[in-house]
Amino acid sequence: MVRYAIGIDIGRTNLRAVMMDSRGKVIESIKEPTNVSGDYDSVVKQSASVAKRISDN
């Protein structure tokens, strides 16, 4: 059984996410501008949305 991991880097300008298998092979990656509204909840929602999108691929 192959296991997967998702990593998310929330930067000041970009949010980057990667999904890798247990061997470290990158399966999917996403980069998009970070929601800079300054609202904690919006960044959490953006991170959750990116995690869902990357896992759906």
VMD Tcl script that builds the backbone (N, CA, C; Angstrom):
set m [mol new atoms 171]
animate dup $m
set s [atomselect $m all]
$s set {name element resname resid chain x y z} {
  {N N MET 1 A 0.843 -1.184 0.000}
  {CA C MET 1 A 0.000 0.000 0.000}
  {C C MET 1 A 0.889 1.249 0.000}
  {N N VAL 2 A 0.620 2.140 -0.909}
  {CA C VAL 2 A 1.382 3.385 -0.996}
  {C C VAL 2 A 0.746 4.420 -0.074}
  {N N ARG 3 A 1.584 5.086 0.710}
  {CA C ARG 3 A 1.107 6.147 1.595}
  {C C ARG 3 A 1.554 7.485 1.012}
  {N N TYR 4 A 0.766 8.510 1.261}
  {CA C TYR 4 A 1.051 9.837 0.742}
  {C C TYR 4 A 1.126 10.846 1.883}
  {N N ALA 5 A 1.871 11.917 1.647}
  {CA C ALA 5 A 1.970 13.018 2.602}
  {C C ALA 5 A 1.807 14.324 1.841}
  {N N ILE 6 A 1.189 15.302 2.504}
  {CA C ILE 6 A 1.018 16.638 1.934}
  {C C ILE 6 A 1.756 17.623 2.829}
  {N N GLY 7 A 2.564 18.470 2.210}
  {CA C GLY 7 A 3.254 19.534 2.928}
  {C C GLY 7 A 2.808 20.877 2.376}
  {N N ILE 8 A 2.618 21.842 3.273}
  {CA C ILE 8 A 2.183 23.180 2.863}
  {C C ILE 8 A 3.132 24.212 3.457}
  {N N ASP 9 A 3.618 25.105 2.602}
  {CA C ASP 9 A 4.483 26.211 3.010}
  {C C ASP 9 A 3.706 27.501 2.793}
  {N N ILE 10 A 3.385 28.174 3.885}
  {CA C ILE 10 A 2.644 29.434 3.797}
  {C C ILE 10 A 3.651 30.564 3.924}
  {N N GLY 11 A 3.929 31.201 2.803}
  {CA C GLY 11 A 4.863 32.313 2.795}
  {C C GLY 11 A 4.131 33.641 2.699}
  {N N ARG 12 A 4.877 34.689 2.796}
  {CA C ARG 12 A 4.285 36.027 2.733}
  {C C ARG 12 A 3.668 36.316 1.368}
  {N N THR 13 A 4.287 35.793 0.304}
  {CA C THR 13 A 3.788 36.075 -1.044}
  {C C THR 13 A 3.135 34.878 -1.716}
  {N N ASN 14 A 3.600 33.672 -1.409}
  {CA C ASN 14 A 3.054 32.475 -2.058}
  {C C ASN 14 A 2.754 31.375 -1.054}
  {N N LEU 15 A 1.751 30.596 -1.385}
  {CA C LEU 15 A 1.434 29.377 -0.657}
  {C C LEU 15 A 1.795 28.230 -1.586}
  {N N ARG 16 A 2.632 27.325 -1.107}
  {CA C ARG 16 A 3.075 26.190 -1.920}
  {C C ARG 16 A 2.682 24.904 -1.214}
  {N N ALA 17 A 2.237 23.949 -1.998}
  {CA C ALA 17 A 1.865 22.646 -1.446}
  {C C ALA 17 A 2.426 21.554 -2.334}
  {N N VAL 18 A 2.761 20.447 -1.711}
  {CA C VAL 18 A 3.286 19.301 -2.444}
  {C C VAL 18 A 2.693 18.028 -1.851}
  {N N MET 19 A 2.399 17.065 -2.726}
  {CA C MET 19 A 1.981 15.741 -2.280}
  {C C MET 19 A 3.041 14.760 -2.759}
  {N N MET 20 A 3.557 13.949 -1.812}
  {CA C MET 20 A 4.604 12.984 -2.134}
  {C C MET 20 A 4.183 11.598 -1.672}
  {N N ASP 21 A 4.754 10.595 -2.339}
  {CA C ASP 21 A 4.510 9.231 -1.876}
  {C C ASP 21 A 5.542 8.883 -0.802}
  {N N SER 22 A 5.446 7.684 -0.252}
  {CA C SER 22 A 6.319 7.283 0.857}
  {C C SER 22 A 7.784 7.151 0.444}
  {N N ARG 23 A 8.051 7.162 -0.841}
  {CA C ARG 23 A 9.430 7.111 -1.332}
  {C C ARG 23 A 10.001 8.503 -1.602}
  {N N GLY 24 A 9.188 9.535 -1.412}
  {CA C GLY 24 A 9.640 10.901 -1.635}
  {C C GLY 24 A 9.415 11.414 -3.039}
  {N N LYS 25 A 8.731 10.646 -3.870}
  {CA C LYS 25 A 8.438 11.081 -5.238}
  {C C LYS 25 A 7.295 12.096 -5.201}
  {N N VAL 26 A 7.523 13.257 -5.830}
  {CA C VAL 26 A 6.487 14.288 -5.891}
  {C C VAL 26 A 5.399 13.842 -6.858}
  {N N ILE 27 A 4.174 13.792 -6.368}
  {CA C ILE 27 A 3.026 13.380 -7.164}
  {C C ILE 27 A 2.330 14.600 -7.767}
  {N N GLU 28 A 2.233 15.654 -6.986}
  {CA C GLU 28 A 1.526 16.868 -7.422}
  {C C GLU 28 A 2.075 18.042 -6.630}
  {N N SER 29 A 2.061 19.225 -7.239}
  {CA C SER 29 A 2.444 20.439 -6.514}
  {C C SER 29 A 1.578 21.600 -6.979}
  {N N ILE 30 A 1.393 22.543 -6.074}
  {CA C ILE 30 A 0.583 23.734 -6.344}
  {C C ILE 30 A 1.321 24.942 -5.778}
  {N N LYS 31 A 1.288 26.036 -6.508}
  {CA C LYS 31 A 1.813 27.313 -6.027}
  {C C LYS 31 A 0.792 28.376 -6.397}
  {N N GLU 32 A 0.416 29.180 -5.415}
  {CA C GLU 32 A -0.519 30.277 -5.682}
  {C C GLU 32 A -0.229 31.420 -4.719}
  {N N PRO 33 A -0.653 32.636 -5.066}
  {CA C PRO 33 A -0.437 33.773 -4.171}
  {C C PRO 33 A -1.149 33.554 -2.832}
  {N N THR 34 A -0.459 33.907 -1.758}
  {CA C THR 34 A -1.055 33.816 -0.429}
  {C C THR 34 A -2.117 34.901 -0.283}
  {N N ASN 35 A -3.236 34.531 0.317}
  {CA C ASN 35 A -4.286 35.498 0.613}
  {C C ASN 35 A -3.734 36.448 1.669}
  {N N VAL 36 A -3.446 37.667 1.272}
  {CA C VAL 36 A -2.771 38.618 2.157}
  {C C VAL 36 A -3.730 39.573 2.856}
  {N N SER 37 A -4.952 39.140 3.052}
  {CA C SER 37 A -5.924 40.003 3.725}
  {C C SER 37 A -5.551 40.234 5.185}
  {N N GLY 38 A -4.606 39.437 5.697}
  {CA C GLY 38 A -4.198 39.582 7.088}
  {C C GLY 38 A -5.093 38.828 8.051}
  {N N ASP 39 A -6.097 38.163 7.535}
  {CA C ASP 39 A -7.069 37.429 8.339}
  {C C ASP 39 A -6.607 35.980 8.495}
  {N N TYR 40 A -6.388 35.566 9.728}
  {CA C TYR 40 A -5.928 34.202 10.022}
  {C C TYR 40 A -6.858 33.158 9.418}
  {N N ASP 41 A -8.165 33.337 9.581}
  {CA C ASP 41 A -9.138 32.364 9.080}
  {C C ASP 41 A -9.059 32.199 7.565}
  {N N SER 42 A -8.817 33.280 6.844}
  {CA C SER 42 A -8.751 33.174 5.381}
  {C C SER 42 A -7.530 32.371 4.940}
  {N N VAL 43 A -6.428 32.501 5.650}
  {CA C VAL 43 A -5.230 31.723 5.311}
  {C C VAL 43 A -5.451 30.244 5.637}
  {N N VAL 44 A -6.119 29.956 6.753}
  {CA C VAL 44 A -6.434 28.570 7.105}
  {C C VAL 44 A -7.366 27.967 6.056}
  {N N LYS 45 A -8.378 28.720 5.634}
  {CA C LYS 45 A -9.303 28.231 4.604}
  {C C LYS 45 A -8.576 28.003 3.283}
  {N N GLN 46 A -7.674 28.907 2.915}
  {CA C GLN 46 A -6.910 28.742 1.686}
  {C C GLN 46 A -6.044 27.487 1.768}
  {N N SER 47 A -5.409 27.265 2.899}
  {CA C SER 47 A -4.572 26.075 3.081}
  {C C SER 47 A -5.396 24.801 2.972}
  {N N ALA 48 A -6.566 24.785 3.591}
  {CA C ALA 48 A -7.447 23.615 3.520}
  {C C ALA 48 A -7.907 23.368 2.087}
  {N N SER 49 A -8.222 24.440 1.370}
  {CA C SER 49 A -8.656 24.322 -0.018}
  {C C SER 49 A -7.541 23.737 -0.891}
  {N N VAL 50 A -6.328 24.215 -0.693}
  {CA C VAL 50 A -5.190 23.713 -1.465}
  {C C VAL 50 A -4.940 22.239 -1.139}
  {N N ALA 51 A -5.020 21.869 0.136}
  {CA C ALA 51 A -4.825 20.467 0.526}
  {C C ALA 51 A -5.875 19.572 -0.120}
  {N N LYS 52 A -7.108 20.037 -0.173}
  {CA C LYS 52 A -8.181 19.249 -0.798}
  {C C LYS 52 A -7.930 19.103 -2.295}
  {N N ARG 53 A -7.594 20.227 -2.958}
  {CA C ARG 53 A -7.349 20.172 -4.402}
  {C C ARG 53 A -6.180 19.263 -4.756}
  {N N ILE 54 A -5.116 19.345 -3.982}
  {CA C ILE 54 A -3.938 18.532 -4.305}
  {C C ILE 54 A -4.215 17.055 -4.050}
  {N N SER 55 A -5.033 16.742 -3.067}
  {CA C SER 55 A -5.329 15.334 -2.774}
  {C C SER 55 A -6.353 14.752 -3.738}
  {N N ASP 56 A -7.131 15.606 -4.392}
  {CA C ASP 56 A -8.118 15.135 -5.366}
  {C C ASP 56 A -7.481 14.737 -6.692}
  {N N ASN 57 A -6.253 15.193 -6.938}
  {CA C ASN 57 A -5.572 14.899 -8.216}
  {C C ASN 57 A -4.931 13.540 -8.220}
}
mol reanalyze $m
mol bondsrecalc $m
mol representation Tube
mol addrep $m
